[in-house]
Amino acid sequence: MVKVAIVQGRLSTQVGDRYQFFPIHSWRNEFEKAGEMGFDGIEWIVSDFTNPILDSVCLEEIKTICKRTGVNVSSISLDVLMYHPTHTQAWEDLSWLFERISEAVIQLGIRRVSIPVEENSGINNPIDAQQVVLVLSKILNLVRGKIPLLSIETDLTPCNINHLFAKP
């Protein structure tokens, strides 16, 4: 059976001038709408560090809503790192974020977490590239065994991706 998910926020009114942003006032209703429209899942958007999925009490509410509607959280997109790139963040903030995300992944049975390395968080020079690889390596070590699939969204070409992650 094919599973089909929708990105969070697509079933709500736009937040400010942000096309893709966590729908703070309507995220609960999106599960209802998604279920009515036949979606199996929602890709959860984390736009800032106050997102409900980062709170253990809210995780219980999210689980209840998923069970009631039959719509699961299929993946998490860490859009917060689009505005505050991994290679410019304090490790304390990143480790806190990924510890909370790991808990959500385990509690909700989420398979994939996506990290943006594009647009505002993209790689603009060799120093950025080196720092991004270093931080992603630290994140991988932190979440190993907790997050089944950690992916990056990037605007790099396939050749540049291979070069970025090539081992010397």
N, C-alpha and C positions, 0 to 999 in steps of 0.2 A: 504494500500500500504506500502510495506517495504521500509524504508529509509536506505540507506547505505552511510557511510562516510569513508573517509580515513584520516590517520594522516598526517598532514602537513610535508613536507620534503620527503615523499616517492616517489614523482613524480619529484624530483630534484636531482641534483648531491649532494653528501654528503658534508657537511660543515666541513672542517678540518678532524679531527678524530672522529667527533661526528656523530653517527648514527641518533640520533633524535635531531635536532637543527633547529631553525627558518631559512628557506631558504631566506636569505636577498636579494639575487639577482634574485630570480625566484618565489617569492611567488605569484605574480600576474598571472604568466603563469600557476601555479598549478591549479587555478580555471578553466582556459580554458581546460587543460588536464583532470581534474576531470570530467568536464561536458561531454567532448567527450567520456570518458570511462564509463559514466552512473552513476557516483557517485552523490548523492544528497547533500552531505556536506563534510566539511573539519574540522577536529579537529585542531584548531589553537594552535601552540606551542609558548609559551612566554619563550624565553631563557635568556633574560636580560631586564633591565629597559628601553632600547631604542627601544623596539618593536613598530611597527606602530599602533597596536591595542590600545596602551596606549595614543595615541594622538588624540584629538577630530577632527582635520582636516583630518587625515588619515582615521578616521572612516567613513567619508563621501565617500572617495574613495573606501573603502571596501564595503560599501553598494551598490555603483554603480556597482562594479564588481560582487557582488552577484546577483544583479537584472539582469545584462546583461547575465551572464552565467547560471543562475538557480541553482547555487551551493551556499549553505548557510554555514555560520560558525555554525557547529552543537554543538561544545563545545570548551572549552579552557583548555589546559593543562599547568599548571604553572611550567614548567621544571626549571625555574630560582630558584625555591625553592628546587630543587634537589641538586644544587650546593651551595646554601646558605640557609640551612634549616630554617624553620619558627622559631624554638626555639633558633636560634643564631642571628636572624635579629633584628635590632632596630625597635621598634614599629612604629616610624615615617616612615620608609621605607615600612613596611608591610601595614600600613594604607593608604599610598599614592598609593601603588600597587593595593590594593583592592578597593579603591575609583575609580581608573581608570578602573579596570576590571568591576566594577559595571556599570559604564557608558557604556562600550562596550556591556555588556550583555543586557542592556535596549535598546540601539540604534540598535543592530543587532538581537534582539530577541533570544539570546542564552539561552539554557535551563540548561546547566551544566558546572561547573568549577571544575577542578580536582587539588588537592594539593598532591604532593608526600610526603609520609612518608615511604620511603624505600631507600635502597642502601645508598648513601652518606647522605641522609636526614633522615635515619632510627633512630630507638630508640635502643640505645645500653645499657642503664642502667636505673634504677628507676628515677634518676634525670631528664634524657632526657624525660622519659615518663610523668613525672609531668609537665615539661615545655611545652611539645607538647600539652597536654590537655589544659593547661592554655591559650596558644596562640590561639589554635583553637577555644576556647570559646570566646575569644576577637574578633576574626575574624567573627565568627557567629553573634555576637551582632552587629558588624559593618555593615554586609551585609544583615541582616535579612530584608526580604521584597524586596530586590533588585536582589538577585541571586536565581532563583528557586531551584536549586539543587547544593549543594556544596558537593563534594565527596573527599575521600582520596584514593590514590593508596598506598597500603602498602604490605610489605612482611611479616607482622605478621601473625601468625596462627589465625584461628577464635577464639580459646580459649583466646589468648593474646589480641585480639581486644576487646572481651567482658570484659576482666579484665581491660583493659586500660580505657574503657568508663563506667565502672560500677559506679553507684552512691553509696557512703558509707551509 
